[in-house]
């Protein structure tokens, strides 16, 4: 039994390596928590001028929404996803939502639990699929049915979850390396004209060097990826549009958080994202959702799950991209309310692991939107010493 993020998790594997790997994930998120907590980060005696300002108070309506969001996150975290029935795509969706706190059952819903990040990085077969393969002497995540839908998706999930670069990754139990090896594979795979939206998230988080060479010897950088994404033609699909917006918004937020200048292509990206924020909020439905008439949606007339899929992606992006002071605007609150209502319905709370892969992916994005909104809007108002019943793992920008 191992305690991870305050919860006891039965790993079911009696190896020191696996225990250590779960501990590394925990240390990664715990280090972030310590860095963000001035009481823990500094033990110096506070002077009068250092006394923190009173915490912002939530309105009764937002307090009720906070409790509803956290209750849903807690309930969905208990859904019995497992390595027998769920492919890596679906496990990734869980990790996107719950980060380092994700749990997966081995071999059956009743099986012993392991950490979800460990499940992916240690390449456990999930419904017979192993997500990690090998490319040019580097470990790399596979693309296709059951795996990633696009390049860099696994690395982006690890970045959102703040998994350390030294966390171990293995290939069929033979080769043991680190997340840093997946980073190198994505750097080498950068290509002009390719879909780099998810790679932009992962590389923004993990890469500290100003430039690197791809496998063709071409010079690349985070700003070049931003430029490539901006220069792509208008996306032909809704999902491609949202992937681009999330990648650009993450890169901007990471640049700002680390006090790096917003100039050149970063400034172009800032204007692009701001323009789309205004456009998207003008096209929002009165119930807080986005529907099939949104540009590039291409939704079938009988696709009843389309509003959840589209709203989950829009809310996920806006919860990441909007400035702190705009998170209480009616459009953002309306989207979170809509997702809370949908995820609280019987259809999405009963036996979620057995839904279609597309629905599981939509639920993962919706839960990620709620977790990100909770982290940015609600957690700063929590009173010290009164933890919420469920505190999701870090799933936004560090």
Secondary structure, DSSP 8 states (H G I E B T S, - for coil): -EEETTEEE------HHHHHHHHHHHHHHHHHHHHH-HHHH--S---GGGS--------HHHHHHHHHHHHHHHHHHTS--BTTT--HHHHHHHHHHHGGG-EEESSSTTS-EEEHHHHHHTT--BTTB--EEEETTEEEE-BSTTSBSSTTHHHHHHHHTT--TTSEEEETTTEEEEHHHHHHHHHHT--TTS--HHHHHHHHHH--SS-EE-TTS-EE-HHHHHHHHHHS---SSHHHHHHHHHHHHHHHHHHHHTT----THHHHHHHHHHHHHHHHHHT--TTS---TTSTT----TT-TTHHHHHHHHHHHHHHHHS-GGGTTSHHHHHHHHHHHHHHTSHHHHSSGGGS-HHHHHHHHHHHHHHHHHIIIIIGGG--TT---S------S--
